[in-house]
Amino acid sequence: MPPRFFVDENDLALGKLLAEQHGDVVYPGHDDLPQVPRGALDDDWLPIIGQRRLVVITRDQRIRYRNAEKQAWVDHGVRGFVLTGRRSQTTADSLAILQLHWAKIEVLVSAGPEGPWMHAVTASGLRAIELG
């Protein structure tokens, strides 16, 4: 099954669990994504992920606020989901939240909207994040 999702390195364990469960998830250092080694910086992987049209899953809430990274997200047409929340999340917490909303995530991704776009994922649901 070709990859559709990319989990960044801020929760490598989450990426590995999702890869086991869904089979179409890659992460830095994954054999099916040699262009993104472990330790790759956001500025390095964002163009690759945008070009490959993979959908990002990240816990890096700050990516929404860092102008340079947000601009790279837009410039490379990246699509993705940011796990947000008021408290620190464990890998198990993040996995539970994603499992709760996976059907909605699949519907959104399958609809195929062109990037860039970003959605927050919380226990209560999905919410579009303005990139403008």
C-alpha positions as CSV (number, residue, x, y, z in Angstrom):
1,M,0.0,0.0,0.0
2,P,1.6,3.3,-1.0
3,P,2.1,5.9,1.8
4,R,-0.6,8.5,2.3
5,F,0.3,9.9,5.8
6,F,3.5,11.2,7.3
7,V,4.0,11.5,11.0
8,D,6.8,13.8,11.9
9,E,9.6,13.0,14.3
10,N,8.1,14.8,17.4
11,D,6.3,11.5,18.1
12,L,8.1,8.8,16.3
13,A,6.4,6.1,18.4
14,L,3.0,7.4,17.2
15,G,4.2,7.2,13.6
16,K,5.3,3.6,14.1
17,L,2.0,2.6,15.8
18,L,-0.1,4.2,13.0
19,A,2.1,2.5,10.4
20,E,1.4,-0.9,12.0
21,Q,-2.3,-0.2,12.2
22,H,-2.9,1.4,8.8
23,G,0.0,0.4,6.6
24,D,0.0,3.7,4.7
25,V,1.9,5.8,7.2
26,V,5.5,6.7,7.1
27,Y,7.8,8.7,9.4
28,P,11.4,10.0,9.3
29,G,13.7,7.0,8.9
30,H,11.0,4.8,7.3
31,D,12.3,2.5,4.5
32,D,9.6,3.8,2.1
33,L,10.7,7.4,2.7
34,P,14.6,7.5,2.4
35,Q,14.5,11.2,1.5
36,V,13.5,12.0,5.1
37,P,16.0,10.6,7.5
38,R,15.8,10.7,11.3
39,G,16.7,14.2,12.5
40,A,15.5,15.9,9.3
41,L,14.4,19.5,10.0
42,D,10.9,20.8,9.2
43,D,12.4,23.0,6.4
44,D,13.9,19.9,4.9
45,W,11.0,17.5,5.0
46,L,8.1,20.0,4.2
47,P,9.0,20.3,0.5
48,I,9.4,16.5,0.1
49,I,6.1,15.8,1.9
50,G,4.3,18.5,-0.2
51,Q,5.7,17.1,-3.4
52,R,4.7,13.5,-2.5
53,R,1.2,14.8,-1.5
54,L,1.5,13.0,1.9
55,V,-0.8,14.2,4.7
56,V,1.1,15.3,7.8
57,I,0.2,14.3,11.3
58,T,2.1,16.2,13.9
59,R,2.0,17.2,17.6
60,D,4.1,20.3,16.8
61,Q,1.5,22.9,17.7
62,R,4.1,25.7,17.3
63,I,4.3,25.0,13.5
64,R,1.0,27.0,13.3
65,Y,2.8,30.1,14.7
66,R,6.3,30.0,13.3
67,N,6.1,32.3,10.3
68,A,8.9,30.6,8.3
69,E,7.5,27.1,8.8
70,K,4.0,28.1,8.2
71,Q,5.0,29.8,5.0
72,A,6.9,26.7,3.9
73,W,3.7,24.7,4.7
74,V,1.8,27.0,2.3
75,D,4.5,27.3,-0.3
76,H,4.8,23.5,-0.7
77,G,1.0,22.9,-0.6
78,V,1.2,20.7,2.5
79,R,-1.9,19.2,3.9
80,G,-2.2,18.0,7.5
81,F,-3.4,17.6,11.0
82,V,-2.0,19.0,14.1
83,L,-2.8,17.4,17.4
84,T,-3.6,20.2,19.7
85,G,-4.8,20.4,23.3
86,R,-4.5,22.2,26.5
87,R,-2.3,19.7,28.1
88,S,0.7,17.6,27.2
89,Q,-0.3,14.4,25.4
90,T,1.4,11.0,25.6
91,T,1.7,8.8,22.6
92,A,-1.3,6.8,23.9
93,D,-3.4,10.0,24.3
94,S,-2.5,11.1,20.7
95,L,-3.3,7.6,19.3
96,A,-6.7,7.5,21.1
97,I,-7.6,11.0,19.8
98,L,-6.7,10.0,16.2
99,Q,-8.6,6.7,16.5
100,L,-11.6,8.6,17.7
101,H,-11.6,10.8,14.6
102,W,-9.9,8.5,12.0
103,A,-13.1,8.1,10.0
104,K,-13.4,11.9,9.7
105,I,-9.8,12.2,8.8
106,E,-10.1,9.6,6.1
107,V,-13.2,11.4,4.6
108,L,-11.4,14.7,4.5
109,V,-8.3,13.2,2.9
110,S,-10.3,11.1,0.4
111,A,-12.2,14.2,-0.7
112,G,-8.8,15.2,-2.1
113,P,-8.7,18.9,-1.4
114,E,-5.6,20.5,-2.8
115,G,-3.1,21.9,-0.3
116,P,-2.3,23.8,1.6
117,W,-4.6,23.1,4.5
118,M,-4.3,22.4,8.2
119,H,-6.7,21.0,10.7
120,A,-6.5,20.9,14.5
121,V,-7.4,17.5,16.0
122,T,-8.6,17.5,19.6
123,A,-10.7,15.2,21.7
124,S,-13.8,17.1,20.6
125,G,-13.1,17.0,16.9
126,L,-11.5,18.5,13.8
127,R,-11.2,22.3,13.2
128,A,-9.7,24.1,10.2
129,I,-6.8,26.3,11.0
130,E,-6.5,29.5,8.9
131,L,-3.2,29.6,7.1
132,G,-3.7,33.0,5.5
